[in-house]
Amino acid sequence: MPSPRRTAPLLQAASLVIVLLVAGAHSAAAATSALSNTTVYSLASFDGRLWAGTDSGLYTLGSGSGATWTAVGGPLSGREINALAVSDGWLVAGTENGAVRTQDGSSWVASGLTGHRVASLSASGATLLAGTGQDNPGDGYVLRSDNSGGSWTSVPLTPALQGLPGQMVQAVLVASGSSPAWAGTAGGGALRSSSGNGGWSSTSGMQSPEVTAFWRDPASGRLLAGTDFGLYAWSGSAWTQAAFPQDQPWVQVLATGADGHAVVGTIDGLVFTQTASGSWTQRAAEPSSVYSLLSLQGGGLLVGTSDGVSCIACPASVAAAASSPGAKGAHAAPSLPPPDARPGVTAHPGASASSSAGAFGDVATTPGALVGGDSSGGGSSGGAGPLRWIIVGVLAALSATLFAVGRLRSRRRAGAGGG
C-alpha cells in the first residue's frame, strides 16, 4: 500500500488537473457562439443584418468586426421561429403561433395567423405564402398575402376545401410568371396551384410523401424538391428522381447559391452545391443536421444546424461570430436513418404497414422532429455539451473525495507515529 506521503501529493496533483479541466471547459463555453446549442430553422438577410430564427427566439448579427449574435426581445423573445421571409421591405417571421413582421428590425407588429403554427414562408415581391400545421392532422393550410403579411386569404372550414390533405405544410414556393405555386406536406406529397390561393392538386412520381423543400432556378425556372427519400426534379407533368452523389439522401433544405445554382442541406449534416454542368460538390460535413442555408452577398454560405450556425468561405467578421465550436474539428456527421425508418416509409415500394411509424414514431412527421441533435444520441441542446459537464462534475467530486481521504489517512498515520 502506498505511503501517505506519496499518496497525498498524487491526489493533490489529480485535483489540480481536474480544476484545470473545469476551467478549460468553462473557457470553451464562454467562447461558444450565442447560437450554439440551439436549432437554427431559418436564416435571412435584411436591413444590413443577418437574422436567425431558432427554437428559442430570433437573433440578429450586425455588420463589422466584433459583431455578435444578439437575441431580439419584445414579442419574439424566447419563441420558436420556424421561418423567415423578406417581402417588399418587410421581414416576416413565422412562429409557433402566428406571424410577426418589421420594416426596421426594431418595431414588430402582428401579421395575423394567430392560432396557427407557421411552418414555412415564401415571398416574391409583396406576394407571400405561409404554410401552417401542427403535429396533428387537420391544420395544414396554405395562406396567401398580397401585401407582405398585412392581411391573408381566409382559412376554409376544412383543408379539403383547399385541396390540401390536412398534414403540416412544411414547404411552400410562390408562383413565378407561368410557374405555379407549390406546397410540400408532411405526408401528403407535393401539391400545386396556379396562384397559391386555392385550387390545389396533387402530383405523382415521388417515392415519399414527405416533402421538405422546394427550389426554383432563378434563371431557367427549373424546379427541384427535397424529400426524406431523395431529390426530385419536375418534368412538367411528374416528378423524377434527380441525380445526386448521396444515395437516397434525406434533403432538409434547398437554397440558391451565390452563383445562382442550387445548394442542398441534408438531415445527416452534409452540404452540397451544384455546378454549372449540373454535377454536385460536397462543401461541408456538419456535426449536426442542416436546417437552413443562406448565401451571403459578400461571399460565403451561412449554414443553420441543430447546434447553431457555421460558415463556409464566409468573410472573417461573419465567420468569427457565426461559427460554433461544435462545427470545428473532426466530428462524425449524424448517420442517415435507413429508408424504412423515415417518415415517408408508407409510400416507399415494399414497405410494410407495421413499419410505417419508423424508428422515430409519430414525432418524425414534423419538421422539428429530429432537431434534437444527431442520431448518435445527442439531445436538443447539443448532447456533447451536457455530457462533458456531467463527466467533469463526476471527476471533480471523485477527486475531492480521494483528496479528503488521503489527507485523513495522512493525519491518522502522523498521529499514530507521534504517539
N, C-alpha and C positions, 0 to 999 in steps of 0.2 A: 504494500500500500504506500503511495507517495507520501512523503513527509509534508506536514502543514506548511513548512517554509517554502516548499516547491509548489504546492497546490495553490496557495493564496495568490502569488504573482501571476500564475496562469489564468486563474479566474478573473483577476483584475484586468489582465490583457484582453480576455474574452469580452468582458463588459465594455471595455473601450472600443473594441471592434463593433459591437452591437450599437453603441452610441453613435459611432461614425456612420454606420449603415442607416440608422434612423435619420441622422442629419442629412445624409446624401439623398435619401428618399424624399425628405421634406424639400430640399433644394430643387429636385427634379419636379416635384409637384408644383412648386412656385413658378417654375419656368413653363408649365403647361399652358397651352392656349386656352382662352376663355371658353372655347367651343369644345374642348376635349371632354370626353365622357357624355357627350350629347349627340343625338341623331339629327343630322342636317338634312331635312327633307327637301328644301328648296333654296335656290340662290338667285340673286338678281343684281343688276347694276342700275342705280337710279340716283339722280341728283348729285353726281360726282362721287358717290359712295357705293360700297358693296354691302349687300344685305343677305342675311342668312336666316331662314325660317327653320326652327328646331322644335324638338319635342318639349322644350321648356321655355319657349319665348322667341322673340325676334331680336337679332343682333345686327349691328352695323359697324363697318370698318371705314374710317376716314382715309383721306389720301395723305401721302407724305411719310417720311421715315419716322419710326417710333409710334405709328398708329396702332391701336389695339382694338379688338372686338369689344363693343360696348352693348350691354343689354338695353333694349328700348323699353321704357316704362309705360305708364298710362294704361290704356285698355288692352295692350298686348303683353303686359307683364306676366310671365310665367305660363302663357297659354301655348297650346300646340299650334304651330304654324305649318300647315301641310303644303301650301302652295303660294307662290308669289308670281305676279304678272305686272308688267308695265304697259299701261293703256292710255295713250293720248295725254301724257303729262301727269298721270296718276300712278302711284304704286299701290296695288291691291293685294291684300293678304287674306288667304283663305284659312280659317281657323276651325277648331272642333265645334264651334257654334257661330256660324255666320261668317261674314267678311267685313273687313275694315279697309279704309283707304286714306291716302295722304297725297298732297301736292308738294309739300315742302320737307317731308321726312320728320316733321316735328308734331304737327297737329293732325290727329287721326279722327276720322268720323266713321260712323257705322255705314256699312254698304249693303245692309239687308241680309236676307237669307238666315235670319235667326231661327234656331231650331234645327238647322241642317249642318251636318259636318261637311265642310267644303274640302274635298279630297284633291281636286285638280282645277287648274285655271289655264286658259289660253287666250291670248289677245292679239288683235291686229287692228291698229288704229284705235278707234273708240269702241269697236266691237269686242265683246268679252264673253267667253263661255266659262261656266262653272259646272264641274261635275261634283255631285254630292253622294253621300251614302254612309251608313252605319254598319256595324258588324252584322246586324240582322237584315235580311232581305226586305224590300218594300220601301226603301228610301233612296233608291238610285234614280236621280234626275239629272238632266242637263238643262240649265237655265241660261238664257241669253240676255245680255245687256247691250244696248246701243249707245250708252253714254258713260262708259268706263265704270260701271257699277253703281251709277246713281239710281237706277231702277232696273227691275228684272221682269222677264216674262212670268206670268202667273204659273204656279205649280198645279197641275191637274190633280184630281182626286186620287188617281192611281197611276203608277208608272206605265201601265199598259196603254193608257190613253195617248202616251207619247211614243209608243212603240218600244219602250225600254223594258227590260225584264225585271227590274227592281233590285238588281245587285248594285253594289257600290260602283260608281263611275270613277275609276282611278286614273283615267287619262282622257283628255279632250284636245281637239285641234280645230281651230276656227276655219271656216270656209275661206278660200282664196281664189278670186277670179271664177273660173268654171270648176274648180276643185271643191268638192263638198266638205262639210264639217264631219268630224269623226268623234266617236265616243268609245272608249275602251273600258270594259266592265270586268268585275271580279266574278267571272263565271258565266257571263252571257256573250262572250266574244266581242267582236268589233262591229259597231253599227255606224251607218252613215245617214246624213241628212243634207239636203241641198243647201240649207241655211243655218242649221243648228237650232232652229226654232220649231221643233216638231217634225213629224213625218220621218221617223227613224226606221230604217230597215236593216235586217241582219245581213251578214256576208259569210262566205264559205272559204274553205281552203286551209284554215289553221288547225293544227293538231291539239291546241289547247284553247279553252275559253277564257283564260286568264290573260287579259291584255293590259300591259303595264305602261306603255309609252307609244307615242307617235312622233314621226319626224318627216317634214316635207322639205325637199331640196328647194332652197330659195331661188335657184336658177332654172331648174328643169321641171320642178313640180313633182318629181319622183317621190313616192310615199313609202316609208318603212314603218313597221310596227314591231314592238318588242313584246314578247310573252315569256312565260316561265318555261317554255319549251322551244325557244329559238327566236330567230329574227326572220321577219316575213316582208316581202315586197308586194305591193298592189299592182296587179296587171291591168286593171281597168274593169275586170269582171270578177276576179277572185284573188285570194292570197296564195303566194307560192313561197316556199322556203328559200331564204336568201343565203348565199354563200357566206360562211363565217369561219374563222380559224378555230373556234372552240366548238366542240361537239355538243349539241343541244344546250346552248347557254341559257341561263336564266337572266334575261335582259331586264334591268330595272329602270333605266333612264336612257333617253336619246336626246342629243342636243346638236347644235350647229357649231362646228369648229371655226377657228379664226380664218381658215381658208375657204369656208363655205361648205365643207364636206361634213359628213355625219360623224358623231362621236358616240360611243356606246359605253355604258357603265353596267356592270353585272352584279348580281347578288353575292358572288363569291370574291368580290373585290378587284376585278380586272377592268382596265380602261383601254379601249381600242379606238383608233382614229382611222377613217377611211381616206385613201389616197385618190388622186385624180383618175387613176386607172381602175378604181373600184376595189382594190385589194385592201386588206386591213393590217394595221401595225399596232402591236401592243405597246402602250405608253407607260403603264404602271400596273403594279400588283399591290393593291392596298391591303393592310392587315384586317380590314373590316369591310362590310358591304357598302357598295356605292349607291347613293340615292339621289344625287343631284350633280349637275355639271354646269359650268358657266365659262365661256371663252371671254378673256379679257381683252379690251381694246389695245392695251399696251403690250400684249403678248402673254401667252401662258394660258393654262387651264386650271380653274378652281374646281376642286373635287369635294363634294359633301358626302360624308360617310356616316356610319353608325357610331363613329368615335371621333367626331369633329370634322375638320377640313384639312386638306393638304393642297399643295400646288405642284403643277407640272410646268416647268420652264417659266415660272412667274417672275415678275420684277422683284427685286430684292426686298422692297418695302412691303409688298403684299405677302411674299413667301415667309418673311420673318414673323408676321402676325398670324398668318393663316395656318402654318404648319403645326401640327400637334406631335408631341413625342411619339405617340403610337404609330405615326406614319413613317418613322425613320427606322433605319436598321434592317436587319434580315429577319423579317417576320413572315410566318407562313400564312397565306391567304386562307380565308374560310373555305372549307371544302364544299363543293356544289352538291346539294341534295340529289339523290338519284331521281330519275323521271317519275317513278311510281310513288315518290314521297312529296310530290309537288301539288299545289292546289288544283291545277287543271287536269289531274290524272284521270278523271272520269271521261274526258274526251279523247284520251290517248288510245290508240288502237291496242286491243288486247288487255286493257286494264280491267281488273275485276272490281265489282261494286264494293266488296268488302274492304278494298284498299283506298277508296276514294277520299277518305279524310287525310291520308298520308301520315307521315311521322309527326306532323305539326298540329293535327286536329283541326277544329273549326277556325282557330285564330289565324291559320295560314292563309285564309282568303282575304285578309285585309292588308292594305299597303304597309301598315306598321307592324305586321306580324313577326317579321324576322329582324327587326331593328335592335333586338336585344343583344347585339354583339355577333360574333361569328359562331359557326356551327361547332366550334371546338368546346363550347360550353360557357363562353363569357356572358355576362349579364348586360343589361341595357346601359349600364354606366361604364362599359369598358371593363370586362371581367378581370383583366390583369392588374388594374389599379387596386381594387379592394383586396384581392388575394395577396398582393405584395404586402399591403399593410397588416393583414392578418398574420402572415408569416413573420414579419418583422416584430410584431407585438408579442407573438409566442416566444420568439428567440430572446427578446429583451426580458420577458418575465422569467424565462428559464435561466438566463444568465444572472439576473438579480438573485434568484433563489440559490443558485450554486455559489455565488459570491458570499451570500449571508451564511450559508452552511460552512463554507471554508473558513470564514472569519471566526465563527463559533467554535469550530474544531481547533483552530489555532490557539484561541484563548484558553480552551479547556486543557490542551496539551501544555501550554505555558504555565497554567496554574498548577497542573499536576507536577510539572518538573520543579516548580519553585517550592512545593510543599515537601 
